Amino acid sequence: MTDPAPVGEPDAVPAAPVPPVEVPEGPPAKLWDRMREDPQYAPEHLALEAVRRLGPEAAQWAARERALRPDAPPEQLADQAVRKFVNHARLSGAVSGAAGLPGAVIDVGVLAWTQARLVLHVAAAYGADPTHVDRATDLLVLQRVHKAAQTARLALGVAAGRERAGALFGSAADRALGRVMLQLGVRLARMAGLRAAKRMFAKVVPGAAIVLGTWANSSATKELADRTRALYRAGGPRPLPGPRQP
């Protein structure tokens, strides 16, 4: 008598693919160098570079989304951008909040860069040109680095001039690294909406760092998102005839 054929094990159900976790993108290395050499104008340098680098990304995103969903209202596109970058802000606080003072400085730099991406994407969602030089002014006013657009434009002009001078003649005399990191961290923390600088330094406290970083980052970014939507929803600043960023 022939033995019955062995019964095979049921086929395993393939696991559903896990979507990759998007790690927040930080400022490029050359921008970090520029901000470290000129920490007083770190927010202005960041705003100028954000429009150069991130403006085209935001414009392409908006064009792609409108092609895929031509009936989608601006509010829906803005919702999408806000959700994405608030999540990025939350993640940046969890990732780098426990790395001590240098990590705290990196964290607020990544946060300010993420917030710039949010502002430019929301601007594009409402039809403003995210590649126009005026968006750098909007960034500094929305992030409350400057109270008025005129003051922001003046500071951007100074920063652009110092950027050109640095490229021609090199950086100024070296300063103590600790002092530079302190000044840079405070300027970026204020830009990112962490109004009390001691919040940033509290991130170096073991145990409290990750929780504080996550909460402060997402809270500051949500507040910025509300201000940005109010500005562009109301048909806020539109690019006037003039130069674009190179």
N, C-alpha and C positions, 0 to 999 in steps of 0.2 A: 504493500500500500504506500502510495506516495505521500510524503509529509506535506501538509498544507504550506503554501508559500507564506513566508513571514510577512506580517502586516507592517508596512512602513509607517514611520512617524508622520503625523500630519505636517504639511508644509507650514513653515513658520511664516507668520504675517510680517511683511517688511515694515520696519519702523518708519513712521512718518519723518520726513526730513526736518531737521531742526533749523529754522532760519538763523543766519549768522547774526550775532550781536553787533550792532553798529557802535564802534568806539568813537567818542567825540574827537573830532579833528582839532588839533591845536594850531597856534600860530606857526608859520614857517620859521626855520632856523635863522634866516637873515633878518626877519622882523624881530626875533628875540634879541639878536645882536644889536640892532638899531635901538630897541627900547632900553637895553642894558646900558648902552653908551649915552643915552639921552633920556633918562627916566622921567624927567620933568614933563616931557611931551609924549610920554608913552601912549596915552589914549589917542592923541592926534595921529601918531604914527600908525597905530593899530587901525584907526578908522580909514585912513588913506589906503593902507594895504588891503583892508577888507573889501573896499569898493573895487580895487584893481583885480583882486583874486576871486572874490566871492560874488561880485555883481554879475559877471557872465554866467556863473553857475545858477544863480537865482533866475536870471532871464531865460536860460535854457529850460529850467525846471517848469517855469510858468507856461512857456510855449508848448512844452511837451504835454503837460496836464490839460491845457485847453484843446490841444489836438485830439487827445484821447476822450475828453469829456467836454465837448463844446457847449453844452447846456449848464455846466457847473457854475454857480454864482461865485463871485469873489469871496464871499464869506466862507464857502466850503473849502476853497483853496487855502485861505488863511487858516482855517481850523486845522487842516492837514499839516501845514508848516509849523504851527504853534505846538501841536502834539509832538511832532518829531523832535523839535529842538528843546522843548521843556524836558523831554525824556533824556536827551543828550546832556542837558545841564545837570539833571539829577545823577546821571551816571558819572559825570566828571567829578562830582563831589565825593562819591563813594570810592572812586578809584584812587584819587590822589590826595584825599583829605588826611590820610594818616602818615604822610611822608615827611613830616617836620616842616620847618620854615621854608626850605627850598621847594618842597612839594606844595606848600600853601601858595607860594608865588606862582608856581606852574598852574595850580588849580584855578586861580583867579584869572590868569592869562587865557587858559582854555575856555573858561566861562565867558569872558568878554568876547572872545572870538566866536563862540557858539551863539551868543546873543546878537552879534553882528550878522551872522548868517540868518538868524530868525528875522531881524528887522528887514534885511534885504529881500528875503523870500516873501514876507508879508507885503512889503512895498510892491513887489512884482505881482502878487496876487490881486492887488487893487489897481493895477495898471500904471504905477509909477515906474520909471526906468531905473533899475537897480544898479546900472553901470555909470550913472551920471555923477559928477563930482558933488552935486548937492546932497547926495545920499550920505556922504561923510559928515556934512553939517547936521543932517537929521539924526545920525547916530549919536553924535556928541550931545545934542540937545535932549533926545529921548533918553539917553543914559545918564542925563543930568550932570555931565561933566561941565557943561556951560549952560547958563540960563537962557541965553538968547542966541539966535542964529548968527547975528553980526559978530559977537564975541567968538563963537565957534569958528567962523570963517577966518577971522584974524589969527587965531591960534593954529589953524590948519596951514595957513600961509607961512607962519613962522616955522612950523614943523617941517613943511616941504622944503623951505630954504635951508634948514639945518641938515636935512637929509641929503640935499645936493652938496652942501659943504663937506659933510662927512665923506661922501663918495670921492670928492676931489682931494681932500687933505687928510683923511683918516680921522680917527677918534681923538677926543681930547685926552689930556693926561689921565692916567689910570687912577681910580679911586679905590678905597677899600671895598672889597666885594660885599661885606656885610652891609655897609652903608648903602651901596647901590641896590642890593636886594631889598632892603627895607623900604627905600623910596619907591622902587619899582612896584613892590607889592602893594603899598598903600595907594598909589595912583591907579593901578589896575583894579584893586578892590573897590574903590569908589566908582570907577567906571562900570563895574559889574553890578552895582547896586547894593553892595555890602557897606552900608553907610558908616558903621562904626568899624574902624580899622582893627579894633581888638577882636572882632568876630573872626577875622582872618587868622590872627595869632592864636585864637582859642583852638584852631584846628590842630595845633601841635600838641595839645593835651591828650595823652593816651586815653583811648576809650571814647572820649567825647568827639574826637575828630571826625569820624565817618558820619555819625548822625548829624552833627552840626553842618558839615560840608554838604550833605545831601539836602537837608531842609533849606539851608540858606540859598543854595544855588537854584533850586526849583522855585522857591518863593520869589526871589529877585527876578527870575526870568518870566514868571507868570505876570508880575506887575509890569515889566517892560512890554510884554506882549499886549496887555490891555491898553497901554499908552500908545503903542504903535498902531494897533487896529483903530483906535479912536482917531488918530491923526490921518491915516490914509483912507479910512472909510468916509471921512468928511471931505475927501478930495483935497487932502493936505498938500504940502509943498510939491509942486510939479517942476520938472527940470525946465529952467529958462534957457533960451538960446545962449550957448556958451560952450566952453571946452569940456570934453570928456576926459576921464582919467587916461593916461597913456597906457 
